[in-house]
Amino acid sequence: MHDVAIVGAGPVGLLLGILLRQRGLDVVILEQRRRRSDHSRAIGIHPPALAVLAEAGVAEKLIASGVQIREGVARRSGRDIATLDFGCVPGPHPYVLAVPQVLTERILEQQLHTLGGRVHYGRTAQRIDDGGGRVTLEVSRCGGTAGSAGSSTDPGREKVYAARLAVAADGARSTVRGLLKVPVASRRYPDTYLMGDFADNTSDGATAVLYLEPEGIVESFPLPGGLRRWVVRTRALDPEPEPGRLAGLISGRTGGTVDVATNSMLSSFAVRSRRVRRMVHGRVALIGDAAHEISPIGGQGMNLGWLDAAALAPIISAALQGQDTGEQLRVFDRSRRAAAATAGWQAHLNMALGRPLPPAVLDARNSLLLPALAIPGAAAVVARRFTMH
Ligand SMILES: Cc1cc2nc3c(=O)[nH]c(=O)nc-3n(C[C@H](O)[C@H](O)[C@H](O)COP(=O)(O)OP(=O)(O)OC[C@H]3O[C@@H](n4cnc5c(N)ncnc54)[C@H](O)[C@@H]3O)c2cc1C
């Protein structure tokens, strides 16, 4: 019997594991993969999440591994038309920290180990029962450890884990959510993107650049290791992305070139949002993408999940000490769903900003909207919104 079972060792499950270990709880983390994913999705870590990561003891390492984005620039036809300075963002971290998700997860898992926790890889939760004062998870096993080639020691064997409470941090397609038949509101967007990392041959340094072009937006973000991430809005989902095609779109819209041979990550994605109506169901809570998937455009999904974990950890600890946490859970549920709605709205705006427009309409829109960024008060509001304040 564990104190808490966490399903999913993505960034959100890992952080919750750390925060619960720091409170002295016995946590088991079950992860269906045989080893950590090497697919880099999230890169942007925002100031409120950095404060939580500092409490978890990993902020310093992440900051040392990342690039601090202190300003963003809107560019059109090779000309900078607006600048957004994050310097006015309150707190000790007035920047967005860029770290590839794969590196972030590695640092989180190292900290979990330091605190005596570990991820049980190759464990797929398949059944859940919330009854008799405990949660029972039936898990199929396929063996393997982090970083290993995934040796299949006991394929298919089933195992049962029991815990006083459970948390589903099992991502956008959450199995636990399905097993508990939790209703979910879902929406598809018409937006599709092609994204890839290349050696940084621009002179933009640590600045994020949004190219607002008639064929659709191109975003470019600095990454550690002399890389740059490029995200391009496409007309349709590219089923078989190729670096050359992404390079062609970048040069066609921005006039800049990337070296195809240096491509180190490539992915195409469509956008969907999903939101549960309640995050707490009996002895099980849903957090992260399992509770609210939002568009990657705006880069807030992982941060949102981390803030769920930070809000939930003290409540779990209090509940396990026998305190009545009913009201705290209601506040958690309400405030975290409200935060997800705000982030979803922000992502919606970001996507709208990047849709194709005839040149004259685009320029009219830009000249209407962007001058506001030259007004200090308005710029501060926008900077705070972009950094999740
Ligand atoms: C292209 C892209 C770019 C993004 N950029 C950003 C960004 O810059 N900033 C940001 O904040 N967010 C960003 N996001 C969103 C971010 O990646 C997600 O919000 C984040 O990964 C969610 O973390 P999670 O731990 O909730 O879920 P996941 O990362 O999906 O992890 C869930 C884990 O649960 C495991 N699992 C699933 N089912 C089971 C089961 N039955 N049993 C056991 N384990 C299971 C999975 O294998 C997985 O490891 C981006 C997303 C994409 C696609």
PDBQT file of the ligand as one rigid body, heavy atoms in Angstrom, charges set to zero:
ROOT
HETATM    1  C1  LIG A 401       4.884  20.549 -30.408  1.00  0.00    +0.000 C 
HETATM    2  C2  LIG A 401       4.600  20.863 -28.966  1.00  0.00    +0.000 A 
HETATM    3  C3  LIG A 401       5.222  21.956 -28.359  1.00  0.00    +0.000 A 
HETATM    4  C4  LIG A 401       4.932  22.271 -27.040  1.00  0.00    +0.000 A 
HETATM    5  N1  LIG A 401       5.544  23.357 -26.461  1.00  0.00    +0.000 NA
HETATM    6  C5  LIG A 401       5.261  23.677 -25.181  1.00  0.00    +0.000 A 
HETATM    7  C6  LIG A 401       5.957  24.736 -24.504  1.00  0.00    +0.000 A 
HETATM    8  O1  LIG A 401       6.846  25.390 -25.062  1.00  0.00    +0.000 OA
HETATM    9  N2  LIG A 401       5.637  25.005 -23.211  1.00  0.00    +0.000 N 
HETATM   10  C7  LIG A 401       4.680  24.262 -22.543  1.00  0.00    +0.000 A 
HETATM   11  O2  LIG A 401       4.408  24.561 -21.366  1.00  0.00    +0.000 OA
HETATM   12  N3  LIG A 401       4.043  23.236 -23.138  1.00  0.00    +0.000 NA
HETATM   13  C8  LIG A 401       4.304  22.915 -24.428  1.00  0.00    +0.000 A 
HETATM   14  N4  LIG A 401       3.706  21.837 -25.008  1.00  0.00    +0.000 N 
HETATM   15  C9  LIG A 401       2.762  21.019 -24.227  1.00  0.00    +0.000 C 
HETATM   16  C10 LIG A 401       3.513  20.028 -23.342  1.00  0.00    +0.000 C 
HETATM   17  O3  LIG A 401       4.360  19.203 -24.121  1.00  0.00    +0.000 OA
HETATM   18  C11 LIG A 401       2.509  19.172 -22.589  1.00  0.00    +0.000 C 
HETATM   19  O4  LIG A 401       1.550  20.029 -21.993  1.00  0.00    +0.000 OA
HETATM   20  C12 LIG A 401       3.202  18.346 -21.508  1.00  0.00    +0.000 C 
HETATM   21  O5  LIG A 401       4.034  17.365 -22.061  1.00  0.00    +0.000 OA
HETATM   22  C13 LIG A 401       2.138  17.650 -20.653  1.00  0.00    +0.000 C 
HETATM   23  O6  LIG A 401       2.788  16.921 -19.655  1.00  0.00    +0.000 OA
HETATM   24  P1  LIG A 401       2.061  15.712 -18.939  1.00  0.00    +0.000 P 
HETATM   25  O7  LIG A 401       3.065  15.169 -17.999  1.00  0.00    +0.000 OA
HETATM   26  O8  LIG A 401       0.729  16.146 -18.445  1.00  0.00    +0.000 OA
HETATM   27  O9  LIG A 401       1.748  14.666 -20.113  1.00  0.00    +0.000 OA
HETATM   28  P2  LIG A 401       2.771  13.880 -21.051  1.00  0.00    +0.000 P 
HETATM   29  O10 LIG A 401       3.995  14.657 -21.287  1.00  0.00    +0.000 OA
HETATM   30  O11 LIG A 401       1.972  13.462 -22.238  1.00  0.00    +0.000 OA
HETATM   31  O12 LIG A 401       3.160  12.601 -20.188  1.00  0.00    +0.000 OA
HETATM   32  C14 LIG A 401       2.215  11.588 -19.914  1.00  0.00    +0.000 C 
HETATM   33  C15 LIG A 401       2.970  10.296 -19.622  1.00  0.00    +0.000 C 
HETATM   34  O13 LIG A 401       2.020   9.304 -19.229  1.00  0.00    +0.000 OA
HETATM   35  C16 LIG A 401       2.382   8.063 -19.826  1.00  0.00    +0.000 C 
HETATM   36  N5  LIG A 401       1.166   7.226 -19.906  1.00  0.00    +0.000 N 
HETATM   37  C17 LIG A 401       0.097   7.388 -20.708  1.00  0.00    +0.000 A 
HETATM   38  N6  LIG A 401      -0.820   6.414 -20.476  1.00  0.00    +0.000 NA
HETATM   39  C18 LIG A 401      -0.310   5.620 -19.506  1.00  0.00    +0.000 A 
HETATM   40  C19 LIG A 401      -0.778   4.449 -18.841  1.00  0.00    +0.000 A 
HETATM   41  N7  LIG A 401      -1.961   3.894 -19.126  1.00  0.00    +0.000 N 
HETATM   42  N8  LIG A 401       0.003   3.859 -17.893  1.00  0.00    +0.000 NA
HETATM   43  C20 LIG A 401       1.225   4.400 -17.574  1.00  0.00    +0.000 A 
HETATM   44  N9  LIG A 401       1.728   5.518 -18.193  1.00  0.00    +0.000 NA
HETATM   45  C21 LIG A 401       0.962   6.141 -19.141  1.00  0.00    +0.000 A 
HETATM   46  C22 LIG A 401       2.916   8.486 -21.193  1.00  0.00    +0.000 C 
HETATM   47  O14 LIG A 401       3.755   7.491 -21.749  1.00  0.00    +0.000 OA
HETATM   48  C23 LIG A 401       3.687   9.756 -20.855  1.00  0.00    +0.000 C 
HETATM   49  O15 LIG A 401       5.045   9.508 -20.533  1.00  0.00    +0.000 OA
HETATM   50  C24 LIG A 401       4.007  21.482 -26.323  1.00  0.00    +0.000 A 
HETATM   51  C25 LIG A 401       3.388  20.389 -26.935  1.00  0.00    +0.000 A 
HETATM   52  C26 LIG A 401       3.690  20.069 -28.235  1.00  0.00    +0.000 A 
HETATM   53  C27 LIG A 401       3.007  18.880 -28.884  1.00  0.00    +0.000 C 
ENDROOT
TORSDOF 0
